[in-house]
C-alpha cells in the first residue's frame, strides 16, 4: 500500500486552518509545523490578501529590473542632473519624489548607474602615488655596480622601544656594507649614514630601494630629499616595482638571516642591539660561507669603489643650459616675480634651465629632465617636448 504524499500546499493550508479557524497562536502553530515565525507570518499575510492562491510558491524574479528603467524616467534624471551638476543620486531622487510622487522612481543606486552611463559622474582623481618604478634594473656584474638599501621590519627591544634596522648591501659581492639600528626612518638620520658609507667604500653607480619613504616620494620622478642627494653625488636611484620584493631578492634573503640571528629576541637597548648588528656584520662578511659565492664569504669578492666621495658637494655640470638656479626651501623657482613649484625634494638644490621654445623652459636636475614651464605657471608640467 503506497504512502500518502502530502504536498507543500496542503501543509500550508493545514497551518492556516490551525491559525485562522482553530485559533491556535502563531508561536504554537510554528512549533507544530516546524517553521520559523517570519515564515508563518509571511504565509498569513499572503493568505489574507489572496486566499489559497497566496500560499503557492512565489516567483523569485525581481519585480523591477534596474537596467530596464524606462527612457522617460532616465530623461527626467538626466535633465535634473544637468540643471544641478553637483547633486548626487540621493538628492535627485528626493526632489523627483516630491515633484512627481505618483511615479515609481528607481533607487538612488540605479540613478547613479544612469548618470554613470551618461558620463555625468566625474571620475575621482587617484590618490598620489610614487611614479612608476625605474626601468631597467641594472644587473650587478661587479662590486659597486648596485647597492641595495632598505629598512628591515622594526622590532621591540628589551626596554620597550622600537628599533628600525637600516641595511645596505653590495649586490654583486653580497657584502653587508652597513647595518644601523635607528630610532626612526627619517631622512635626517639616514642621509649622514649613507654619506658615511660613501666615504668608507666610495660611491656606487646606483642604489636600489623600494618605493617607500625616505627613499622615494610621490613627487616629480619619485624623488625624495634622500634620493635627490644621491643624484647630486652622481649615484643613480633604482626603484623596484610595488609588491615585487623579489627584485631586491638578495637583500631580502640577507634580512631573513639578520632577523633570525639578531632580533629573536631584541637586545636590552639600542647600544647592545647595535653591538649585535656589528658582530653579525663582521661574521656575515668575513666568516659565513655564501652558497652563491662558492661557499666563500662576501669580503673575498668585494673591493672598494674607485669613485671616491668628495669632501665638499660635487658641482653639477649645467654647462649646456641657459640658466642655473637654486630651488628655494619651499621647493619653488622664482622667475620674473612668479613662483613655479618644482619639488620639495629639490629644496636648495641647483637646477639647469634650457629655453626649448619662446618662453618655454625645460628644468633639469643632475641629468634628469623634470618638466617644462612657462613664466606665470604655478608648477612645472611633466609633459616634455620630443
C-alpha positions in Angstrom: 0.0 0.0 0.0 1.6 3.3 -1.1 2.4 6.1 1.4 0.2 9.1 1.2 2.0 12.1 -0.3 1.4 15.4 1.5 2.2 18.4 -0.7 3.6 21.7 0.5 0.4 23.4 -0.4 -1.6 21.0 1.8 0.7 21.6 4.7 0.3 25.4 4.3 -3.5 25.0 4.2 -3.4 22.9 7.4 -1.3 25.6 9.0 -3.8 28.4 8.1 -6.7 26.3 9.4 -5.0 26.0 12.8 -4.3 29.7 12.9 -7.5 31.2 11.4 -10.2 28.7 12.3 -9.0 26.8 15.4 -7.5 29.9 17.0 -4.0 28.3 17.6 -1.4 31.0 18.4 1.2 31.8 15.8 4.0 30.6 18.0 2.3 27.3 18.7 1.4 26.7 15.1 5.0 27.4 14.0 6.3 24.9 16.6 3.8 22.3 15.4 4.7 22.7 11.8 8.4 23.3 12.4 8.6 26.6 10.6 10.0 30.0 11.7 7.7 32.8 12.8 8.7 35.1 9.9 7.7 32.3 7.5 4.4 31.8 9.4 3.5 35.5 9.3 4.5 35.6 5.6 2.0 32.8 4.8 -0.7 34.5 6.9 -0.1 37.9 5.1 -0.4 36.2 1.7 -3.4 34.1 2.7 -5.3 37.2 3.9 -4.5 39.1 0.8 -5.0 36.4 -1.9 -6.7 33.4 -0.2 -5.3 29.9 -1.1 -3.5 31.4 -4.1 -1.3 33.3 -1.8 0.1 30.0 -0.4 1.5 29.0 -3.7 5.3 29.3 -4.2 6.1 32.9 -5.3 8.3 33.7 -8.2 11.8 34.9 -7.2 12.2 37.1 -10.2 12.7 40.8 -9.3 9.6 42.9 -9.5 11.6 45.7 -11.2 14.8 45.3 -13.2 17.1 48.3 -12.9 18.6 48.1 -16.3 15.1 48.2 -17.8 14.4 51.7 -16.4 12.1 53.5 -18.8 13.6 56.0 -21.1 11.3 58.8 -19.8 12.5 58.1 -16.3 16.1 58.3 -17.4 15.4 61.5 -19.2 14.0 63.1 -16.1 17.0 62.1 -14.0 19.5 63.3 -16.7 17.6 66.6 -17.1 17.6 67.4 -13.4 21.2 66.5 -13.0 22.1 68.8 -15.9 20.4 71.7 -14.1 22.2 70.8 -10.8 25.5 69.1 -11.7 26.7 68.9 -8.1 23.6 66.9 -6.9 24.2 63.3 -6.3 21.7 60.4 -6.9 20.1 60.6 -3.4 19.3 64.4 -3.8 18.0 63.9 -7.3 15.7 61.1 -6.2 14.3 63.1 -3.2 13.5 66.0 -5.4 11.8 63.9 -8.1 9.8 62.0 -5.5 8.5 65.4 -4.1 7.7 66.7 -7.6 6.2 63.5 -9.0 5.0 61.3 -6.1 2.9 59.2 -8.4 5.9 57.9 -10.3 7.7 54.7 -9.2 11.2 56.2 -9.2 14.2 53.8 -9.2 16.5 53.5 -6.3 19.3 56.1 -5.8 21.9 53.4 -6.8 20.1 52.9 -10.1 20.0 56.6 -10.7 23.8 56.6 -10.1 24.2 53.9 -12.8 22.1 56.1 -15.2 24.3 59.1 -14.6 27.5 57.0 -14.9 26.3 55.6 -18.3 25.6 59.1 -19.5 29.0 60.3 -18.4 27.6 62.7 -15.8 29.7 61.4 -12.9 33.3 62.7 -12.9 35.9 60.2 -12.2 37.7 60.7 -8.9 41.4 61.5 -9.2 43.6 58.7 -7.9 45.5 59.5 -4.7 49.1 60.5 -5.2 51.4 57.6 -5.7 55.0 57.2 -6.4 55.7 57.4 -10.1 56.3 54.1 -11.9 59.5 52.2 -10.9 62.6 52.8 -12.8 63.5 50.6 -15.7 65.5 48.7 -16.4 67.0 47.5 -13.2 70.8 47.2 -13.6 72.4 43.8 -13.5 75.2 43.9 -10.9 78.2 42.3 -12.5 80.9 44.0 -10.4 81.2 45.3 -6.9 79.6 48.8 -6.5 77.5 48.5 -9.7 74.4 48.4 -7.5 73.9 48.8 -3.8 70.6 47.9 -2.1 69.2 49.8 0.8 66.1 49.1 2.9 64.7 49.0 6.4 64.3 45.6 8.0 61.0 45.5 9.8 61.1 47.1 13.2 61.1 45.1 16.4 61.0 45.7 20.1 64.0 46.0 22.4 64.0 44.9 26.0 63.4 48.4 27.1 60.1 48.6 25.2 61.5 50.8 22.4 61.2 50.0 18.7 64.4 49.7 16.6 64.5 50.2 12.8 67.4 48.4 11.2 68.8 50.2 8.2 70.8 47.9 5.9 72.9 48.4 2.8 74.4 45.6 0.7 76.5 45.4 -2.4 74.5 43.3 -4.9 77.4 41.6 -6.7 79.5 40.5 -3.7 76.7 40.3 -1.2 78.8 42.4 1.2 76.8 43.9 4.1 78.2 47.4 3.9 76.2 48.8 6.8 73.6 47.8 9.4 72.4 50.5 11.7 69.8 50.3 14.5 67.8 53.6 14.2 65.0 55.1 16.3 63.1 56.4 13.3 63.3 56.2 9.5 63.7 59.9 8.7 66.0 61.4 6.1 67.8 63.3 8.7 69.1 60.1 10.2 69.6 58.1 7.0 71.5 60.6 4.9 74.5 61.0 7.1 74.9 57.2 7.4 74.8 56.9 3.6 77.5 59.6 3.3 79.5 57.6 5.9 79.3 54.6 3.6 80.3 56.7 0.6 83.4 57.9 2.5 84.3 54.4 3.6 83.6 52.4 0.4 83.4 55.0 -2.3 80.2 55.7 -4.4 78.3 53.0 -6.3 76.9 53.5 -9.7 73.4 53.1 -8.4 71.4 52.4 -5.2 68.3 50.2 -5.4 65.3 50.7 -3.0 61.6 50.1 -2.7 59.1 52.9 -3.2 58.6 53.9 0.4 59.9 56.9 2.5 62.5 58.1 2.9 63.9 56.6 -0.4 61.1 57.8 -2.7 58.1 60.1 -2.8 55.0 60.9 -4.9 56.7 64.0 -6.3 58.4 64.6 -9.6 60.3 61.5 -10.8 59.5 59.9 -7.5 62.4 61.9 -5.9 62.8 62.3 -2.2 65.3 64.6 -0.5 67.5 61.5 0.1 67.4 60.2 -3.5 67.9 63.7 -4.8 71.1 63.9 -2.7 72.3 60.6 -4.3 71.7 62.0 -7.8 73.6 65.2 -6.9 76.5 62.9 -5.9 76.5 61.0 -9.2 74.6 57.9 -7.9 71.6 56.7 -9.8 68.4 55.7 -8.0 66.6 52.5 -8.9 63.2 51.6 -7.6 61.7 48.2 -7.7 58.1 47.5 -8.7 55.5 47.8 -5.9 54.7 44.4 -4.5 57.8 42.8 -6.0 60.4 42.4 -3.3 62.0 39.6 -5.3 63.5 42.3 -7.4 65.7 43.0 -4.4 65.8 39.3 -3.6 69.5 39.1 -2.5 68.9 41.9 0.1 65.7 40.3 1.3 67.4 37.0 1.8 70.1 38.7 4.0 67.3 40.2 6.0 65.9 36.7 6.9 69.3 35.8 8.3 69.7 39.1 10.1 66.4 38.8 11.8 66.9 35.2 12.9 70.3 35.9 14.4 69.9 39.3 15.9 66.2 40.0 16.7 64.8 37.0 18.4 64.5 38.4 20.9 65.8 42.0 20.7 68.6 43.2 22.9 68.1 45.2 26.1 68.6 48.6 24.4 69.9 50.4 21.3 73.6 50.2 22.3 73.5 46.5 22.9 71.4 45.9 19.8 74.0 47.8 17.7 76.7 45.6 19.1 74.7 42.6 17.9 74.4 44.1 14.5 78.2 44.8 14.4 79.1 41.2 15.4 76.6 39.9 12.8 78.0 42.1 10.0 81.6 41.1 10.8 80.7 37.4 10.7 78.4 37.7 7.7 81.1 39.4 5.6 84.3 37.6 6.7 83.3 34.2 8.1 80.0 32.9 6.9 80.2 31.0 3.7 77.8 32.1 0.9 76.5 29.4 -1.4 76.2 31.7 -4.4 79.8 32.7 -3.9 81.1 29.1 -4.0 80.9 28.8 -0.2 83.2 31.7 0.4 82.4 34.9 2.4 81.5 38.2 0.7 84.6 40.0 1.8 86.7 37.9 -0.6 84.7 39.3 -3.5 84.3 42.9 -2.6 86.6 45.8 -3.4 86.3 49.5 -2.6 84.9 51.7 -5.3 87.3 54.0 -7.2 84.6 56.7 -7.3 85.6 58.5 -4.1 83.2 60.7 -2.2 84.4 64.3 -2.3 84.8 66.3 0.9 82.6 69.0 -0.4 79.5 69.0 -2.6 80.4 67.9 -6.1 79.3 70.6 -8.6 76.7 69.6 -11.1 77.5 70.2 -14.8 74.9 72.6 -16.3 77.2 74.0 -19.0 74.8 73.0 -21.7 71.9 75.0 -20.1 71.0 78.7 -20.4 70.5 79.3 -16.7 71.3 77.7 -13.4 69.1 78.4 -10.5 68.8 77.1 -7.0 65.4 75.7 -5.8 64.1 77.6 -2.8 63.4 76.0 0.6 59.7 76.0 -0.5 60.5 73.8 -3.5 59.9 76.7 -5.9 61.8 78.6 -8.5 61.4 82.4 -8.6 61.1 83.6 -12.2 60.0 87.2 -13.1 58.2 87.7 -9.8 56.4 84.4 -10.3 56.9 81.2 -8.2 56.9 77.9 -10.1 56.7 74.8 -7.9 59.2 72.1 -8.7 59.6 69.7 -5.7 60.3 69.9 -2.0 62.8 67.1 -2.6 65.0 69.5 -4.5 64.9 72.3 -1.9 68.2 74.2 -2.1 69.5 72.1 -5.0 70.7 73.7 -8.2 68.8 73.0 -11.4 69.5 73.8 -15.1 67.1 75.7 -17.3 67.0 75.4 -21.1 64.7 77.5 -23.3 63.3 75.0 -25.7 60.8 77.4 -27.3 60.0 81.0 -26.9 59.4 81.4 -23.1 59.1 77.6 -22.7 61.7 76.3 -20.3 62.9 72.8 -19.6 64.0 72.1 -16.0 66.8 69.5 -15.5 68.4 68.1 -12.3 71.6 66.1 -12.4 71.0 64.9 -15.9 67.3 64.2 -15.5 64.6 66.2 -17.2 62.0 67.1 -14.7 59.4 69.0 -16.7 58.6 72.3 -18.5 57.0 75.6 -17.6 56.2 79.0 -18.9 56.6 82.1 -16.8 53.3 82.5 -14.9 52.7 78.8 -14.5 52.1 77.6 -10.9 54.2 74.5 -11.3 56.3 72.5 -13.8 54.5 70.0 -16.1 55.8 66.5 -16.6 54.9 66.8 -20.3 58.2 67.1 -22.1 58.8 68.2 -25.7 60.1 65.5 -28.0 
